[in-house]
Amino acid sequence: MLPRKFFVVSVVFFLTVFAYGLSADKVTEVKLHLHPDHGKIRPFETAVVHAEFYGKKRKGFLDSILGNKESTKSKVDTNDWKIEILSKNSGLLSKPFRYQEEGEKTKGGFAGFITQGIGAVSSKDSVLYTAPSKPGRYKLRVTTGNLKAETLITVSGSQNNSTGITLSSEDAQGKYAPLVKRYAPFIAQETWFDPRADYIARFDYDGNWKGDDNWENLRNGSSQAYVYYAVMETKTHWFLHYNFFHPRDYSDACVVGTCHENDNEGMILTVRKDGSPFGKVELLETLAHNNIYTFTNEKRIKKKVHNVDGTLSFYNETHPIIFIEAGGHGVLGGDYKTSFFDAKLMSFKQNTGVTYTYKDGEAERPSYGDDRNVGYSLISIEDSWWQRGSNESGEPNETFEKFYIYEPFGNRPKTSKKYIAGSFLGRTASDSMAKPFWGWHDRRTKKKKVLNTGQWALDPAYSLSVCYKWPKELPVATEYLYNPFLEEPRTP
């Protein structure tokens, strides 16, 4: 064990670094750069507007130790700036980000604090401009304090309609298909500086089942929209899983473990059987970065291990509205406090985004990073991922790895196959960080040993029974009539 003195010194050291990182640089000049540098794009194409700030740079932590003097003029970091387009209907701007060359990784973590200061690590200096449909010359202005800088972007020609490869549209089949389609979510997908990485896709969007080439194939793969689904049933409920796959989890500050090849997060919609053909939606649970969020309009359901985080909103009466973050792709209820989508106005509060709706199974493509009502297809998880992600040997394959034996809490059923995949195979940015739903876990319930890895999604009936308080008039059955992933009856 390290001595207490070590921790005291470490805290003082960190706070000193932190304080230096927060001290402001004085900006005296602003320069704007466009990427592409010629500033000419087609309708709905994008350009990066990159601002460089110059001025008197305050001494960093290492400068103070080494006795370096403050520079009279150098490149400085600041978040105290804004950008605007100087006429209406002249394009769109993403939320700010820190500019990186293709393939570059921003320095981060503790080393970044020491060598650059927190200001350099966290500052943003760019936005993504999306051109309007109308050709013309459009002026943008960056302002910081009393300083201004302007640039022109020329939009000409016609929209680029190149599509990459085309995959077949699929649709939900079998007994549960009407239920899955009726409640298919309305998706508000925020987009950022790499919109293609924010478009929902299928795992084999590049035409193959290899997991370790999905990052590099982003520009050539299909941008058609797909949502993965699964269904489970008890005497009291149907459980509808919807998973949202992205080829990249990305950021402008990729420290170890944050950005990774492949990304899969999702939701479970709990529908109570009430004697009608489709029942009544009772609960929406979403996954965002190993945390479960719960939304319900049923006031009799009370928090227990899980909180109740908000209410549900619907599109066309039956389709729950959800919001998916750009970059990291955490899923939240459409009305949640950190959602950038307004479910009442049916528009993004700020920044750019694509909305997706289920439209008879047609897998459509977004035309640009702020498109609306793009249709998606539904793909069965049981018939696709589960066939490759479960086996009796534990051997990895080109799609999945980190196979493990599922060990549920509460003396619950095991999986129908001995080994199940803990992750999708991925190598770029971080190794194999993305997970199918049977690899998910919730920090709170796992720490309290209520639900183990995979249990929230594999055994949603049990999860309901232990994570919330239910009145007697709302019973929760925990024996499955259909669950193809567990050792229980599986004939629909």
C-alpha positions as CSV (number, residue, x, y, z in Angstrom):
1,M,0.0,0.0,0.0
2,L,1.3,3.5,-0.9
3,P,1.8,5.9,2.0
4,R,-0.8,8.6,2.7
5,K,1.7,11.3,2.0
6,F,1.9,10.1,-1.6
7,F,-1.8,10.6,-2.1
8,V,-1.7,14.1,-0.5
9,V,1.2,15.1,-2.8
10,S,-0.6,13.6,-5.8
11,V,-3.8,15.5,-5.1
12,V,-1.9,18.8,-4.7
13,F,0.0,18.1,-7.9
14,F,-3.1,17.3,-9.9
15,L,-4.9,20.5,-8.6
16,T,-1.9,22.6,-9.6
17,V,-2.0,21.1,-13.1
18,F,-5.7,21.6,-13.2
19,A,-5.5,25.3,-12.1
20,Y,-2.8,26.0,-14.8
21,G,-5.1,24.4,-17.4
22,L,-7.9,26.7,-16.5
23,S,-6.0,29.9,-16.7
24,A,-7.0,31.8,-19.8
25,D,-4.8,32.7,-22.8
26,K,-5.2,36.2,-24.3
27,V,-6.4,36.0,-27.9
28,T,-5.2,38.8,-30.2
29,E,-5.7,37.2,-33.7
30,V,-8.0,34.7,-35.4
31,K,-7.3,32.8,-38.6
32,L,-9.8,30.6,-40.4
33,H,-9.0,27.5,-42.5
34,L,-11.3,25.4,-44.6
35,H,-11.1,21.7,-45.3
36,P,-11.2,21.2,-48.3
37,D,-9.0,24.3,-48.5
38,H,-10.5,25.5,-51.8
39,G,-13.8,26.0,-50.0
40,K,-15.9,24.6,-52.9
41,I,-18.5,21.9,-52.2
42,R,-21.7,20.6,-53.7
43,P,-25.2,20.9,-52.1
44,F,-25.5,18.9,-48.9
45,E,-21.7,18.2,-48.8
46,T,-19.6,19.3,-45.8
47,A,-16.6,21.4,-45.1
48,V,-14.7,21.8,-41.8
49,V,-14.3,25.4,-40.6
50,H,-11.2,25.4,-38.4
51,A,-10.3,28.4,-36.3
52,E,-6.8,29.1,-35.1
53,F,-6.3,31.5,-32.2
54,Y,-3.1,33.4,-31.6
55,G,-2.0,35.6,-28.7
56,K,-0.2,35.7,-25.4
57,K,0.0,32.2,-24.1
58,R,0.1,31.8,-20.3
59,K,2.9,29.6,-18.8
60,G,2.0,25.9,-18.5
61,F,2.8,23.7,-15.5
62,L,6.1,22.4,-17.1
63,D,7.0,26.0,-18.2
64,S,6.8,27.1,-14.5
65,I,9.0,24.3,-13.4
66,L,11.6,24.8,-16.1
67,G,11.5,28.6,-15.8
68,N,10.3,29.3,-19.4
69,K,9.0,32.7,-20.1
70,E,5.6,33.6,-21.5
71,S,5.6,33.9,-25.3
72,T,4.7,37.2,-26.9
73,K,2.6,35.6,-29.6
74,S,1.8,31.9,-30.2
75,K,-1.1,29.6,-30.9
76,V,-3.4,29.5,-27.9
77,D,-6.5,27.4,-26.9
78,T,-9.9,28.8,-26.1
79,N,-13.6,27.8,-26.0
80,D,-14.7,31.5,-25.7
81,W,-15.8,31.9,-29.4
82,K,-18.8,31.5,-31.5
83,I,-19.5,30.9,-35.2
84,E,-22.5,32.0,-37.3
85,I,-23.7,31.8,-40.9
86,L,-24.6,35.4,-42.0
87,S,-27.8,34.7,-43.8
88,K,-30.8,32.4,-43.3
89,N,-31.3,29.0,-44.9
90,S,-27.6,29.0,-45.9
91,G,-26.5,25.7,-44.4
92,L,-26.0,24.0,-41.0
93,L,-23.4,23.9,-38.3
94,S,-22.5,20.9,-36.1
95,K,-21.6,21.3,-32.4
96,P,-17.9,22.3,-32.0
97,F,-15.0,19.8,-32.0
98,R,-11.2,19.8,-31.8
99,Y,-9.8,19.5,-35.3
100,Q,-7.7,16.4,-36.2
101,E,-6.1,15.3,-39.4
102,E,-7.3,12.0,-40.7
103,G,-5.9,9.2,-38.5
104,E,-4.7,11.6,-35.8
105,K,-5.5,11.1,-32.2
106,T,-5.8,14.0,-29.8
107,K,-3.5,13.6,-26.7
108,G,-5.6,12.9,-23.6
109,G,-5.5,11.3,-20.2
110,F,-3.2,12.3,-17.4
111,A,-0.3,12.8,-19.7
112,G,-2.3,15.3,-21.7
113,F,-3.0,17.4,-18.6
114,I,0.7,17.5,-17.8
115,T,2.0,18.3,-21.2
116,Q,-0.8,20.5,-22.5
117,G,-3.0,21.6,-19.6
118,I,-6.7,20.9,-19.4
119,G,-7.5,23.9,-21.7
120,A,-5.6,22.3,-24.6
121,V,-7.1,18.9,-24.0
122,S,-10.7,20.1,-23.8
123,S,-10.8,23.1,-26.1
124,K,-12.8,23.0,-29.4
125,D,-11.7,24.9,-32.5
126,S,-13.8,23.7,-35.4
127,V,-17.3,23.0,-36.7
128,L,-18.7,21.0,-39.6
129,Y,-20.6,23.1,-42.1
130,T,-23.2,21.3,-44.2
131,A,-24.2,23.1,-47.4
132,P,-27.8,24.0,-48.3
133,S,-29.5,22.6,-51.4
134,K,-29.3,26.0,-53.2
135,P,-26.0,26.9,-54.9
136,G,-24.4,30.2,-53.9
137,R,-21.6,31.8,-51.9
138,Y,-22.1,31.7,-48.1
139,K,-20.2,33.8,-45.5
140,L,-19.4,32.5,-42.1
141,R,-18.1,34.6,-39.2
142,V,-16.1,33.6,-36.0
143,T,-16.2,36.0,-33.1
144,T,-14.1,35.9,-29.9
145,G,-14.2,39.0,-27.7
146,N,-13.9,42.0,-30.0
147,L,-12.1,40.0,-32.7
148,K,-13.9,38.7,-35.9
149,A,-12.8,36.6,-38.8
150,E,-14.8,35.7,-41.9
151,T,-14.6,33.1,-44.7
152,L,-16.6,32.2,-47.8
153,I,-17.8,28.8,-48.9
154,T,-18.9,28.3,-52.5
155,V,-21.7,25.8,-53.1
156,S,-22.2,24.8,-56.8
157,G,-23.2,22.0,-59.1
158,S,-25.7,19.3,-58.2
159,Q,-25.9,16.9,-55.2
160,N,-23.4,14.0,-55.2
161,N,-25.6,10.9,-55.4
162,S,-22.9,8.3,-55.1
163,T,-24.1,5.6,-52.6
164,G,-21.4,3.0,-52.1
165,I,-22.6,-0.6,-52.0
166,T,-26.3,-1.5,-51.9
167,L,-27.6,-4.1,-49.5
168,S,-31.0,-5.8,-49.6
169,S,-33.8,-4.4,-47.4
170,E,-35.0,-6.9,-44.8
171,D,-38.1,-7.0,-42.6
172,A,-39.3,-8.6,-39.4
173,Q,-40.8,-12.0,-40.0
174,G,-42.8,-14.5,-38.0
175,K,-45.4,-14.4,-35.2
176,Y,-44.0,-11.4,-33.5
177,A,-43.4,-9.2,-36.6
178,P,-46.6,-7.2,-36.3
179,L,-45.7,-6.3,-32.7
180,V,-42.1,-5.4,-33.6
181,K,-43.2,-3.1,-36.4
182,R,-46.0,-1.5,-34.4
183,Y,-43.6,-0.3,-31.7
184,A,-40.5,0.3,-33.8
185,P,-38.9,3.4,-32.4
186,F,-38.7,6.9,-33.9
187,I,-35.0,7.6,-33.7
188,A,-33.5,11.1,-33.3
189,Q,-29.8,10.5,-34.2
190,E,-27.5,13.4,-33.4
191,T,-24.7,13.9,-35.9
192,W,-21.3,15.5,-35.3
193,F,-18.1,16.0,-37.3
194,D,-18.2,12.6,-38.9
195,P,-21.9,12.0,-39.8
196,R,-21.3,8.7,-41.6
197,A,-20.1,7.3,-38.3
198,D,-23.3,8.4,-36.7
199,Y,-25.7,6.8,-39.3
200,I,-27.2,3.6,-38.0
201,A,-26.1,0.6,-40.0
202,R,-25.9,-3.2,-40.2
203,F,-22.8,-5.0,-39.0
204,D,-22.0,-6.3,-42.5
205,Y,-22.5,-2.8,-44.0
206,D,-19.3,-3.2,-46.0
207,G,-20.4,-6.5,-47.5
208,N,-18.6,-8.9,-45.1
209,W,-18.8,-10.2,-41.5
210,K,-15.3,-9.2,-40.5
211,G,-15.4,-7.0,-37.4
212,D,-11.9,-5.7,-37.7
213,D,-12.3,-3.8,-40.9
214,N,-15.5,-1.8,-40.1
215,W,-13.6,1.3,-39.1
216,E,-11.6,1.6,-42.2
217,N,-14.5,0.8,-44.6
218,L,-16.7,3.6,-43.3
219,R,-16.4,5.7,-46.5
220,N,-17.1,2.7,-48.9
221,G,-19.7,0.8,-46.9
222,S,-23.5,1.2,-47.2
223,S,-25.2,4.1,-45.4
224,Q,-28.6,2.3,-45.5
225,A,-30.4,2.2,-42.2
226,Y,-31.0,-1.0,-40.2
227,V,-32.2,-1.7,-36.7
228,Y,-31.6,-5.1,-35.0
229,Y,-34.4,-6.6,-32.9
230,A,-35.3,-9.5,-30.7
231,V,-38.5,-10.6,-28.8
232,M,-39.1,-12.4,-25.6
233,E,-42.5,-13.3,-24.0
234,T,-43.9,-14.2,-20.6
235,K,-47.6,-14.6,-19.5
236,T,-47.7,-10.9,-18.5
237,H,-45.4,-9.2,-21.0
238,W,-43.7,-8.9,-24.3
239,F,-40.1,-7.6,-24.3
240,L,-39.0,-5.9,-27.5
241,H,-35.2,-5.3,-28.0
242,Y,-34.0,-2.8,-30.5
243,N,-30.3,-2.4,-31.1
244,F,-28.5,0.3,-32.9
245,F,-25.2,-0.5,-34.6
246,H,-22.6,2.0,-35.7
247,P,-19.2,1.2,-37.4
248,R,-17.3,3.6,-35.1
249,D,-17.5,5.0,-31.6
250,Y,-15.6,8.3,-32.2
251,S,-14.6,11.5,-30.5
252,D,-12.3,14.5,-31.0
253,A,-10.4,13.3,-27.9
254,C,-9.8,9.6,-28.2
255,V,-8.1,8.4,-25.0
256,V,-7.7,4.7,-24.4
257,G,-11.0,2.9,-24.0
258,T,-13.2,5.7,-25.3
259,C,-13.2,5.5,-29.1
260,H,-13.4,2.0,-30.6
261,E,-14.2,0.1,-33.8
262,N,-17.9,-1.0,-33.8
263,D,-20.5,0.3,-31.5
264,N,-23.8,-1.2,-30.3
265,E,-26.2,0.3,-27.8
266,G,-30.0,-0.1,-27.5
267,M,-33.3,-0.3,-25.7
268,I,-35.8,-2.7,-24.3
269,L,-39.5,-1.8,-24.6
270,T,-41.7,-3.6,-22.1
271,V,-45.3,-4.2,-23.3
272,R,-47.9,-5.4,-20.9
273,K,-50.5,-7.9,-22.2
274,D,-54.0,-6.4,-21.6
275,G,-56.1,-8.7,-23.8
276,S,-55.7,-6.6,-26.9
277,P,-53.6,-7.8,-29.9
278,F,-50.8,-5.4,-29.1
279,G,-51.0,-4.7,-25.4
280,K,-49.9,-1.5,-23.8
281,V,-46.4,0.0,-23.6
282,E,-45.4,0.1,-19.9
283,L,-41.7,0.8,-19.7
284,L,-38.8,2.0,-21.9
285,E,-35.3,1.1,-20.7
286,T,-32.3,2.5,-22.6
287,L,-28.5,1.8,-22.5
288,A,-26.0,4.6,-22.5
289,H,-22.4,3.7,-21.7
290,N,-23.1,0.9,-19.2
291,N,-25.9,2.8,-17.5
292,I,-29.6,1.9,-17.7
293,Y,-32.1,4.7,-18.0
294,T,-35.9,4.1,-17.4
295,F,-38.9,5.9,-18.8
296,T,-42.6,5.2,-18.1
297,N,-46.0,6.9,-18.1
298,E,-47.2,4.4,-15.5
299,K,-47.1,6.3,-12.1
300,R,-47.6,3.1,-10.1
301,I,-44.2,1.7,-11.1
302,K,-41.7,2.9,-8.5
303,K,-37.9,3.0,-8.4
304,K,-36.0,0.3,-6.5
305,V,-32.5,-0.6,-7.8
306,H,-33.1,1.4,-11.0
307,N,-34.4,5.0,-10.9
308,V,-37.3,6.2,-13.0
309,D,-35.7,8.9,-15.1
310,G,-38.6,10.3,-17.1
311,T,-41.7,9.8,-19.2
312,L,-42.2,8.5,-22.7
313,S,-43.2,10.4,-25.8
314,F,-44.6,8.7,-29.0
315,Y,-44.6,9.4,-32.7
316,N,-47.8,8.5,-34.5
317,E,-49.2,7.2,-31.2
318,T,-47.2,3.9,-31.0
319,H,-43.6,4.6,-31.8
320,P,-41.5,5.6,-28.8
321,I,-39.2,8.5,-29.4
322,I,-35.6,8.0,-28.5
323,F,-32.5,10.1,-28.8
324,I,-29.0,8.7,-29.8
325,E,-25.9,10.8,-29.0
326,A,-23.4,11.6,-31.7
327,G,-20.0,10.0,-31.3
328,G,-20.6,7.6,-28.4
329,H,-24.1,6.7,-29.4
330,G,-25.7,6.4,-25.9
331,V,-29.5,5.9,-26.1
332,L,-31.9,8.0,-24.1
333,G,-35.6,8.8,-24.0
334,G,-36.6,11.6,-26.3
335,D,-37.6,13.9,-23.5
336,Y,-34.7,13.2,-21.2
337,K,-32.9,16.2,-19.8
338,T,-29.7,15.6,-21.7
339,S,-31.4,14.8,-25.0
340,F,-30.8,17.4,-27.8
341,F,-34.1,16.5,-29.4
342,D,-37.4,18.2,-28.6
343,A,-40.1,15.5,-28.7
344,K,-42.9,18.1,-28.6
345,L,-41.6,20.2,-31.5
346,M,-40.2,17.1,-33.2
347,S,-36.9,18.9,-34.0
348,F,-33.4,19.0,-32.7
349,K,-32.8,21.7,-30.1
350,Q,-29.4,22.5,-31.4
351,N,-26.7,21.0,-33.6
352,T,-27.5,18.6,-36.5
353,G,-29.1,15.2,-36.7
354,V,-31.0,12.6,-38.7
355,T,-34.4,11.2,-37.8
356,Y,-35.3,7.6,-38.7
357,T,-38.7,6.0,-38.8
358,Y,-39.9,2.5,-39.7
359,K,-41.5,2.6,-43.2
360,D,-42.6,-0.9,-44.3
361,G,-39.1,-2.3,-44.1
362,E,-37.3,-0.1,-46.6
363,A,-33.6,0.5,-45.8
364,E,-33.1,4.1,-46.9
365,R,-30.0,6.3,-46.9
366,P,-29.7,9.7,-45.3
367,S,-28.9,12.3,-48.0
368,Y,-26.9,14.3,-45.5
369,G,-26.3,14.8,-41.8
370,D,-29.5,16.6,-41.1
371,D,-32.0,14.5,-43.0
372,R,-35.5,13.7,-41.9
373,N,-37.7,10.6,-41.8
374,V,-35.2,8.1,-43.2
375,G,-36.7,4.6,-43.3
376,Y,-35.0,1.6,-41.7
377,S,-35.2,-2.2,-42.0
378,L,-35.5,-4.6,-39.1
379,I,-33.1,-7.5,-38.8
380,S,-33.6,-10.4,-36.4
381,I,-30.8,-10.7,-33.8
382,E,-31.7,-14.4,-33.3
383,D,-31.1,-15.2,-36.9
384,S,-28.0,-13.1,-37.4
385,W,-25.8,-12.2,-34.5
386,W,-26.8,-15.0,-32.2
387,Q,-25.9,-17.7,-34.8
388,R,-22.3,-16.3,-34.8
389,G,-22.1,-15.1,-31.3
390,S,-22.9,-18.3,-29.4
391,N,-21.4,-21.8,-29.5
392,E,-20.4,-24.8,-27.5
393,S,-16.6,-24.4,-27.8
394,G,-15.8,-20.8,-26.9
395,E,-13.8,-20.3,-30.1
396,P,-13.8,-16.7,-31.5
397,N,-14.6,-16.0,-35.1
398,E,-14.2,-13.1,-37.6
399,T,-17.2,-11.3,-36.0
400,F,-17.1,-12.0,-32.3
401,E,-14.5,-12.8,-29.6
402,K,-14.1,-12.8,-25.7
403,F,-16.6,-15.7,-25.4
404,Y,-17.6,-16.4,-21.8
405,I,-20.0,-18.6,-19.8
406,Y,-23.0,-16.6,-18.6
407,E,-23.5,-16.7,-14.8
408,P,-26.8,-15.1,-13.9
409,F,-27.6,-14.0,-10.3
410,G,-30.8,-15.2,-8.6
411,N,-30.5,-18.9,-9.7
412,R,-31.9,-18.0,-13.2
413,P,-31.7,-20.0,-16.4
414,K,-28.4,-20.3,-18.3
415,T,-28.0,-19.5,-22.0
416,S,-29.1,-22.0,-24.7
417,K,-25.5,-22.3,-25.8
418,K,-22.6,-22.8,-23.4
419,Y,-20.5,-19.9,-24.6
420,I,-21.6,-16.5,-25.7
421,A,-19.6,-13.6,-27.2
422,G,-18.5,-10.9,-24.9
423,S,-17.7,-8.4,-27.7
424,F,-17.6,-7.8,-31.4
425,L,-14.1,-8.2,-32.9
426,G,-12.4,-4.8,-33.4
427,R,-8.9,-3.6,-33.4
428,T,-8.8,0.1,-34.4
429,A,-8.7,2.8,-31.6
430,S,-9.4,0.2,-28.8
431,D,-9.5,-3.6,-28.9
432,S,-13.0,-5.3,-29.0
433,M,-14.9,-2.8,-26.8
434,A,-18.3,-3.0,-28.5
435,K,-20.7,-5.6,-27.2
436,P,-23.8,-7.5,-28.4
437,F,-26.7,-7.1,-26.0
438,W,-25.8,-10.3,-24.1
439,G,-22.4,-8.7,-23.2
440,W,-24.0,-5.5,-21.8
441,H,-24.0,-4.7,-18.1
442,D,-25.4,-1.9,-15.9
443,R,-22.9,-0.6,-13.4
444,R,-25.3,-0.1,-10.5
445,T,-27.0,-3.5,-10.7
446,K,-23.8,-5.4,-11.2
447,K,-22.1,-3.7,-8.3
448,K,-25.0,-4.6,-6.1
449,K,-25.0,-8.2,-7.5
450,V,-28.6,-7.9,-8.7
451,L,-27.9,-8.5,-12.4
452,N,-24.7,-9.9,-13.8
453,T,-23.1,-9.2,-17.2
454,G,-25.7,-9.9,-19.9
455,Q,-28.6,-10.4,-17.5
456,W,-30.5,-7.2,-18.0
457,A,-31.0,-8.0,-21.7
458,L,-31.0,-11.8,-21.7
459,D,-33.5,-12.0,-18.8
460,P,-35.6,-8.8,-18.9
461,A,-38.5,-10.4,-16.9
462,Y,-36.3,-11.1,-14.0
463,S,-34.8,-7.6,-14.3
464,L,-38.2,-6.1,-14.0
465,S,-39.0,-8.1,-10.9
466,V,-35.9,-7.0,-9.0
467,C,-35.2,-3.5,-10.3
468,Y,-38.6,-1.8,-9.7
469,K,-41.4,-1.8,-7.2
470,W,-44.7,-3.2,-8.6
471,P,-48.2,-2.9,-7.2
472,K,-50.2,-6.1,-6.9
473,E,-52.5,-5.1,-9.7
474,L,-49.5,-5.1,-12.1
475,P,-48.0,-8.6,-11.8
476,V,-44.7,-9.6,-13.4
477,A,-44.3,-13.2,-14.5
478,T,-40.7,-14.4,-14.8
479,E,-41.1,-17.7,-16.6
480,Y,-40.8,-17.4,-20.4
481,L,-43.1,-18.6,-23.0
482,Y,-40.5,-17.6,-25.6
483,N,-36.9,-16.7,-25.1
484,P,-34.5,-18.2,-27.7
485,F,-31.4,-17.1,-25.8
486,L,-32.1,-19.0,-22.6
487,E,-32.7,-22.7,-21.6
488,E,-36.5,-22.3,-21.5
489,P,-39.4,-22.9,-23.9
490,R,-38.5,-21.4,-27.3
491,T,-41.2,-22.2,-29.8
492,P,-43.3,-19.1,-30.6
